[in-house]
Amino acid sequence: MTILHEYATKVWSYISPRKTQQARQKPFRFNVPTIPAKPNFEKLHQSQPQQLLSPPDRDMSPESRMNIWQTMTPSPNSDIDITLIPVSPPASVLQSPEGYDGDTLFNTSPISPSFDKGGDSDKEVDANEDTMVVDDGAYLFTNNTISVDERLFKQQQQGLALQEIGWPEDSIFLFQKINMRGYEPIMPIEWLDDLPSLPADLFTDRIDKPFIKPAFGTHYHAQLALSSLLDLGAYVRDSIITRAPKRQPQYHVRRAIKKYTNWAMKDGGVDQSWATLPLFETITVNKNVPSAVLETKTLAKLGRLHERWQSTLAAHATSQSFASSSSNDLDVPTLYGVSASHTIMAFVSYLPATKENRVPGLRLVAMFDFGKDGLDVWNALAAAIFVVHCRNRMMQLKEYLPEPEVAVEEDPDV
């Protein structure tokens, strides 16, 4: 019993509320943190100059200091995280801007009239020579510093020079229109809000001034067609980066030109006539194909198209019983070719055989490279000008063309 009494006493003394009360009545104590020692600035001030003192025999002139400088150039063994370095673009993209240096697609073949065996390149012209690639601010500043009279005088002199070397009026108009893009407004002012990335000087509120505009259709479809053409450069460069096996750059060029042409001819009401008798043909080849082969294919295709135009206009003249003196009004219009190889696209005009030149040939109008970043807008505007020019010319020739035959399918249930 004694053992149990002692055990109960110990347990009660452990859980007794008196013990808690006694603990509360003790004075409150806590460990006060030690105050940090104040630094002795006098000693620090005295010791610091001694560390910065230079040896008495050291030359501190600027020339001597520059001689002992050591540049800290990064090396492969440095502590730079190589995963943070951006990946370099493929070599094909880097080479594409200069991919056609020395190879102008149509001047290397001896069968071309622009091929000069004497090496004189003064007669070679390109409507893309005066294209300016600047941002919006620099574009506005550069455009405002150019005199209008100076541009008109230069354009007039250029037209006379092209006439002297045998260019037809149709090709001269197309050449100068492409060459003047960026110097004059060519789109309606209604498109400005939908195309905010283009400079505002390219739009005008005058109804008769825009060149790229719908003929009979709506502005919505015209803007939609032009927007697809503005994306051509991105598609071309993406196909190079992804190394697409089938949809290569020339495939995208052909598809974009065809899509925009379908809208333009349908907008002008000449889509059915264009399907049988167009004004230009599109020829595309791989980048490994020589330029002479591309020129030969272009000549052959445009030669067949020229023969079809001759026979069509001759049949129309016979049916209308025109006099022989008026047959000059029914000459075959200027035919063009859109030739593409890899990222390069060229507009060429067809030169039929004459008494002076018994062999047909091609004449370069303009050349563009969709592999160059920053030229997408100007290249797309040039393509739009080319297609719209052919649409307008086709609308003028519509009265000389036979009515297209519309196939009427019979209902088998009738």
Secondary structure, 3 states (H helix, E strand, C coil): CHHHHHHHHHHHHHHCHHHHHHHHCCCCCCCCCCCCCCCCHHHHHHHHHHHHCCCCCCCCCHHHHHHCCCCCCCCCCCCCCHHHCCCCCCHHHHHHHHCCCCCCCCCCCCCCCCCCCCCCCCCCCCCCCCCCCCCHHHHHHHHHHCCHHHHHHHHHHHHHHHHHCCCCHHHHHHHHHHHCECCECCEEHHHCCCCCCCCHHHEECCCCCCCCCCCCCCHHHHHHHHHHHHCHHHHHHHHHHCCCCCCCHHHHHHHHHHHHHHHHHHHHCCHHHHHHCCCEEEEEECCCCCHHHHHHHHHHHHHHHHHHHHHHHHHHHHHHCCCHHHHHHHCCCCCEEEEEECCEEEEEEEECCCCCCCCCEEEEEEEEECCCCCCHHHHHHHHHHHHHHHHHHHHHCHHHCCCCCCCCCCCCCC
